[in-house]
């Protein structure tokens, strides 16, 4: 199976998710092909796996917009004309930030062409008749890594810093906790990451300078340094205004860190999976939330072994390869709905998928009424 993954190999997002998934899928026997427009329009592939399609279609300048729209439209027409099987990983329920009208037009057309969705979580929001669960994989770690005790109580937040991630609310909650003496004078809040704009970087910098114990380290941080920072922290806070999936949360949990994240159907499912490590809040984080996550109990280590085994790269790669194989061997002249129903029905009979997530055993609407 030649599978076109719609993320270029030279992407500079700083997120190794796709690179690791590519390696895992290849190790499981599929042949992943990283995206270029030449390959998309003229190359040979058996199946297309979309990730963040809005990023694929967006143009950085007005001059690039016309060729990008034209190439995107031709790509979709090719997939439609040759009835190429299409898989979409549901990274988000909706775009975090406003996208141009032409991007919304192309992605809306793509939505109608999807055969099967992959859900990275076990949220009850996910429609089991439209896709299957393959949980977000964990990230590699070295055996000698261990939680570091005895340091100053520290909350860390990291990643690409954007307004929708609610950094300001976390700084305010930390400042209130300090002012009300809910937390010790030695407590620290560390914010690390590349801000989406110089203006937003200035906003974060001004807030942290005015908040005792808070600090801001702008710019990208490499993986070893980031892992060391997480391991030295009492907890990781991801104060997003809403959350459906988060690679940052999976990275932190895989390292045995406790996390504070917003409450949502998907994050509550994550909390049920790993209750000793996941704390949630409603709305915005409060000073009480900050105090709770910095408590002595919250600083204790947690066993991430079961979490890591369930979400290992080997497991996730094998499940992707299995899904590609099931979908890819179905006749192309079948309707996408028929292919979807046949694929999901076979997935539900698969012990590997059912043991990975109970939601893969959920019967379809037709099965429930038969």
C-alpha positions in Angstrom: 0.0 0.0 0.0 1.4 3.3 -1.1 -0.1 5.9 1.2 0.3 9.6 0.5 0.5 11.5 3.9 -0.5 15.1 3.3 2.3 16.6 5.4 5.5 17.6 3.7 8.7 16.0 4.9 10.4 19.4 5.4 7.7 20.8 7.6 9.1 23.1 10.3 6.3 22.8 12.8 8.6 21.4 15.5 6.1 18.6 16.1 7.6 15.2 15.5 4.2 13.5 15.4 4.1 12.8 11.6 7.8 11.8 11.4 7.3 9.2 14.1 4.0 8.0 12.6 5.6 7.7 9.2 8.4 5.5 10.6 5.9 3.4 12.6 3.6 2.8 9.6 6.6 1.9 7.4 7.9 -0.6 10.0 4.4 -2.2 10.0 4.6 -2.9 6.3 2.9 0.0 4.5 4.7 2.4 2.2 4.1 6.0 3.3 4.9 8.7 0.9 5.4 12.3 2.2 3.5 15.0 0.4 4.6 17.2 -2.4 2.3 18.8 -4.9 4.1 17.0 -7.8 3.4 13.6 -6.1 -0.2 14.7 -5.3 -1.0 15.7 -8.8 1.0 13.2 -10.8 2.4 10.5 -8.5 1.1 7.0 -7.9 -0.5 6.1 -4.6 -3.2 3.7 -3.4 -4.7 5.8 -0.6 -4.4 9.3 0.8 -4.2 10.1 4.5 -5.1 13.7 5.3 -3.7 15.5 8.4 -4.7 19.2 9.0 -6.0 19.7 5.5 -6.5 23.5 6.2 -2.7 23.8 6.4 -2.3 22.0 3.1 -4.5 24.5 1.2 -3.6 27.8 2.9 -1.3 30.2 1.0 1.2 32.5 2.9 0.9 35.3 0.3 -1.6 36.7 -2.1 0.7 35.7 -5.0 0.7 32.1 -3.9 -3.1 31.9 -3.5 -4.2 31.4 -7.1 -1.8 28.5 -7.8 -2.5 26.9 -4.4 -6.3 27.1 -5.0 -5.8 25.7 -8.5 -3.5 22.9 -7.4 -5.8 22.0 -4.5 -8.9 21.9 -6.7 -7.1 19.6 -9.2 -5.9 17.4 -6.4 -9.4 16.9 -5.1 -10.8 16.3 -8.6 -8.2 13.6 -9.2 -9.2 11.9 -5.9 -12.8 12.1 -6.9 -12.4 11.0 -10.5 -10.3 7.9 -9.6 -12.3 7.2 -6.4 -9.0 7.1 -4.3 -9.7 5.9 -0.8 -9.3 8.8 1.7 -8.5 8.6 5.5 -8.6 11.7 7.7 -7.1 11.9 11.1 -9.5 14.1 13.2 -6.9 16.3 14.9 -9.4 19.1 15.7 -13.2 19.5 15.6 -12.8 22.9 14.0 -9.9 25.1 13.0 -8.4 27.0 16.0 -8.1 30.2 14.1 -10.0 31.9 11.3 -9.1 30.5 7.8 -9.7 32.2 4.4 -12.9 31.5 2.5 -11.1 29.5 -0.2 -9.6 27.2 2.4 -13.0 26.6 3.9 -14.4 25.9 0.5 -11.7 23.2 -0.3 -11.9 21.6 3.1 -15.7 21.4 2.9 -15.4 19.6 -0.4 -12.9 17.2 1.1 -15.2 16.5 4.0 -17.7 15.0 1.6 -15.1 12.6 0.2 -13.7 11.0 3.3 -14.0 7.2 3.6 -12.9 6.7 7.2 -11.8 9.0 10.0 -9.2 8.2 12.6 -10.0 9.4 16.1 -7.0 10.1 18.4 -9.1 9.9 21.5 -12.1 8.2 23.0 -14.4 11.2 23.2 -18.1 10.3 23.2 -18.4 13.1 20.6 -16.8 10.9 18.0 -19.2 9.2 15.7 -18.3 5.4 15.6 -20.2 5.1 12.3 -17.7 7.4 10.6 -14.4 6.2 11.9 -12.2 4.2 14.3 -10.1 4.9 17.3 -6.3 4.8 17.0 -5.0 6.7 20.0 -2.4 9.4 19.8 1.0 7.7 20.0 3.5 8.5 22.8 6.9 9.9 22.1 10.2 8.0 22.5 12.0 8.3 25.8 15.2 6.9 27.2 15.1 4.3 30.0 17.1 6.4 32.4 14.6 9.2 32.4 12.9 9.7 35.7 10.9 12.3 37.5 13.1 14.6 39.5 12.0 15.2 43.1 13.1 17.9 45.6 13.1 20.9 43.2 11.2 24.1 43.6 7.4 23.6 42.9 7.1 24.5 39.2 4.3 24.6 36.7 5.5 24.5 33.1 3.6 25.3 29.9 5.2 24.9 26.5 4.6 24.7 22.7 3.5 27.1 20.0 2.1 30.0 21.9 -1.2 31.4 20.5 -4.1 33.4 21.9 -6.5 30.4 21.9 -4.2 28.5 24.3 -5.1 30.8 27.2 -1.7 31.6 28.5 -2.9 34.9 30.0 -5.4 33.1 32.1 -2.8 30.8 33.6 -0.5 33.7 34.4 -3.4 35.5 36.1 -4.3 32.4 38.1 -0.7 31.8 39.2 -0.4 35.4 40.3 -3.7 35.2 42.3 -2.5 32.0 44.0 0.8 33.7 45.0 -1.0 36.9 46.2 -3.5 34.8 48.3 -0.7 32.6 49.6 -2.3 29.5 48.3 1.1 28.5 47.0 4.6 29.0 48.4 6.8 32.0 47.6 9.3 29.6 46.0 6.7 28.4 43.4 7.5 29.0 39.8 5.6 29.3 36.5 7.8 28.7 33.4 6.4 29.5 29.9 8.5 28.2 27.0 7.7 28.5 23.3 7.5 30.4 20.1 4.8 33.1 20.2 2.5 33.4 17.1 3.5 37.1 16.7 5.9 39.7 18.2 2.9 41.5 19.7 1.7 38.3 21.5 5.2 37.7 22.7 5.3 41.2 24.1 2.0 40.6 25.9 3.2 37.4 27.5 6.5 39.0 28.5 4.8 42.0 30.1 2.5 39.7 32.1 5.2 37.4 33.4 7.4 40.4 34.3 4.6 41.7 36.5 3.9 38.3 38.1 6.4 37.2 40.8 7.8 33.8 40.1 6.7 33.7 36.5 9.2 33.6 33.6 9.0 33.5 29.8 11.6 31.8 27.5 10.6 32.7 24.0 11.6 30.6 21.0 11.7 26.9 20.1 13.3 24.4 22.5 14.8 21.2 21.3 13.4 17.8 22.4 16.0 16.8 24.9 15.8 20.2 26.6 12.0 20.1 26.6 11.9 16.6 28.1 14.4 17.7 30.8 12.2 20.7 31.6 9.1 18.5 31.9 10.9 16.0 34.2 12.1 18.8 36.5 8.6 20.3 36.8 5.9 19.5 39.4 3.3 19.6 36.7 2.5 20.7 33.1 -0.4 23.1 32.6 -2.0 23.5 29.2 -4.5 26.3 29.8 -6.3 26.1 26.4 -9.7 27.7 26.1 -10.9 24.4 24.7 -9.2 21.1 23.9 -10.0 18.1 21.7 -6.5 16.6 21.1 -3.1 17.7 22.4 0.3 16.2 21.5 1.7 18.3 24.4 -0.5 16.5 26.9 0.5 13.1 25.5 4.2 14.0 25.6 3.9 15.1 29.3 1.9 12.1 30.4 4.3 9.7 28.6 7.1 11.2 30.7 5.1 10.6 33.9 4.2 14.2 34.5 0.9 15.4 36.0 -1.1 17.7 33.8 -3.8 20.4 34.1 -6.0 20.7 31.1 -9.5 22.1 30.3 -12.5 19.9 30.8 -14.1 18.5 27.6 -15.6 15.2 26.5 -12.2 14.1 25.1 -10.1 15.3 28.1 -12.5 13.7 30.5 -12.0 10.4 28.6 -8.2 10.9 29.0 -8.7 11.5 32.7 -10.6 8.2 33.0 -7.7 6.5 31.3 -5.0 8.0 33.5 -6.8 9.5 36.6 -3.7 9.8 38.8 -2.0 12.1 36.3 -4.8 14.2 34.7 -6.6 17.1 36.4 -9.2 19.2 34.5 -10.8 22.6 35.1 -13.9 24.2 33.7 -13.8 27.6 32.0 -10.4 29.0 32.8 -7.8 27.8 35.4 -8.3 29.3 38.9 -5.8 29.9 41.7 -7.3 26.8 43.4 -6.5 24.7 40.3 -2.9 26.0 40.4 -2.6 25.3 44.1 -3.9 21.8 43.7 -1.6 20.9 40.9 1.4 22.3 42.9 0.5 20.4 46.0 2.9 17.8 47.5 0.7 14.9 46.3 0.6 16.4 42.8 4.4 16.4 42.8 4.7 12.7 43.4 5.7 10.5 40.5 3.1 8.5 38.5 3.5 5.2 36.6 3.3 5.9 32.9 4.0 2.3 31.9 0.5 1.2 31.0 -0.2 4.5 29.3 2.9 4.1 27.1 2.3 0.5 26.2 -1.3 1.2 25.1 -0.1 4.0 22.9 3.2 2.7 21.7 4.5 3.6 18.3 4.6 -0.1 17.3 0.9 -0.5 18.2 -0.2 2.7 16.5 1.8 1.9 13.4 0.3 -1.6 13.1 -3.2 -0.3 13.5 -2.7 2.3 10.8 -1.3 -0.3 8.5 -4.2 -2.6 9.2 -6.7 0.1 8.4 -5.0 1.0 5.2 -5.0 -2.7 4.1 -8.7 -3.2 4.9 -9.8 0.0 3.1 -7.4 -0.2 0.3 -8.4 -3.6 -0.9 -12.1 -2.7 -1.4 -13.4 -2.1 -4.9 -13.0 1.5 -6.0 -16.3 1.4 -7.8 -18.1 1.0 -4.5 -19.5 4.2 -3.0 -17.5 5.8 -0.2 -20.4 5.0 2.2 -20.3 1.3 1.3 -16.5 1.3 1.7 -16.8 3.0 5.1 -19.4 0.6 6.4 -17.4 -2.5 5.2 -14.2 -1.2 6.7 -15.6 -0.3 10.0 -17.5 -3.6 10.2 -14.2 -5.5 9.7 -12.4 -3.3 12.2 -15.1 -4.1 14.8 -14.3 -7.8 14.3 -10.6 -7.3 14.8 -9.3 -8.3 18.2 -6.3 -5.9 17.7 -8.6 -2.9 17.3 -11.1 -3.9 20.0 -8.4 -4.5 22.6 -6.9 -1.1 21.7 -10.1 0.7 22.5 -13.6 -0.4 23.6 -15.0 2.2 21.3 -13.9 0.2 18.3 -16.4 -2.4 19.4 -19.4 0.0 19.5 -22.1 -1.3 17.1 -23.3 0.8 14.2 -26.8 2.3 14.1 -27.8 -0.5 11.7 -26.4 -3.2 14.0 -28.1 -1.6 17.1 -31.5 -1.7 15.4 -31.2 -5.2 13.8 
